[in-house]
Amino acid sequence: MKLWSGRFQKETDELVNDFNQSISFDHRLYKQDIQGSKAHADMLASCGIISQEDNAAIQAGLSGILEDVEAGKVEFTTDNEDIHMNVETILTARIGDAGKRLHTARSRNDQVAVDFRMYVRQAITDLIPEILNLQQALVEQAEQHQETVMPGYTHLQRAQPITFAHHLMAYANMLCRDVTRLEDCLERMNECPLGSGALAGTTYPINRHMTASALGFAKGPMMNSLDGVSDRDYALEVMSDLSILMMHLSRFSEEVIAWCSWEFKFIELDDAYSTGSSIMPQKKNPDVAELVRGKTGRVYGDLMSLLTTMKGLPLAYNKDMQEDKEPVFDALDTVGMCLPVFTGMISTMKVLPDNMASAANKGFINATDCADYLTKKGMPFRDAYTVTGALVYHCTQTGKTLEQLTLDELKEISPLFGEDVFDALNMLNCAFQRNSFGGPAKAETTRQIEYIKSFIAAHSAQ
Ligand code: ARG
């Protein structure tokens, strides 16, 4: 017998039963469902809506169910549709009438709203340390490569000299925003829908502030009961945040994939984080990075799926909204898998500074420095730019780099060149002379590394 079978004369068609059920995926909410029910029952008793004896039986019964679920002793059934009805049915089977009183002054719309919110809140809280771990791995690699020169790119063309530490710290800074975005979301969503009823509140003298605080919702109960049961913004917001995080990881993945190709060979991935080919014996493939890049599309899809589900839905609850859980679970699971494996890949990768340096030495990435040298000797920058362009052309014709030109060759183009130009064109010097705030100079990358360390400390174990 279904909990709602009262007004029905017929059994649900078996196909409909399977189609309608959500227990096959919302069983994940068992802990939150039990926690929510316990808080609700405590509140009902404290407001004199149910007796203390009934509440004691409900509390003991729910604790027993929780233990049994965790010990794998409970089998949920599709006959009971979802996690909320499964738990209630089991409770009533175990404790009788007291179990039937639990649903006084609440609805399943209430339950799903509060359970899912608590689940997402916990999942984000668990995910943040994984981002911090990745930042820590970046800090540790960066600390060893503050003097490792590499070409910085624009348009994927070698542009100006930077250091590997500088490049890694760019990602570490993006990850700071990913962390704070999730923290903002946590803050905003931390208000409690429970007590909204089906949509219109309840005639019972409930205390929503009490349940909100028992369930850790710092901002108290949600202001409007229709909004309380209709809102899935927080789920969309977290998937937007996860999509941006994955976008960052996909850019990083793309670079890792490029860097370990023979065309670049800036890094070598650890054997434990690479895979082979079934036919080509020489292959060592960056599958981890490729999968992270690939799974980014999947997380975007999860976001699009729920945005589309929610589009145009009238207030308040609609069954469409049962489709909210799978994409959110999938996005959280996917990101939860990507982060630790990505961190492992980064912390074990071997950096090949010589290859980075020889790439930096080709492509005239010190041309800006050459123009700056002339500018500092008094030539207007636009003229210095043109003179340097002519030098680059000369080099392309003679197969030389700028720093391989003789002082005589340089002086022929401008008498402002002196012996000190060779220091000015040295790649490491070029990177280190970029000492503007946020640049690749050693003191600057040290500042960036220290900032990330303090960020990690400030955002750990909050
Ligand atoms: N299983 C449903 C869901 O996930 C729970 C809420 C059902 N409410 C209802 N009125 N049918 O959305």
Boltz pocket constraint, residues with backbone or C-beta under 6 A from the ligand:
constraints:
  - pocket:
      binder: B
      contacts: [[A, 20], [A, 22], [A, 26], [A, 81], [A, 82], [A, 108], [A, 109], [A, 112], [A, 317], [A, 318], [A, 319], [A, 321], [A, 322], [A, 323]]
      max_distance: 6.0
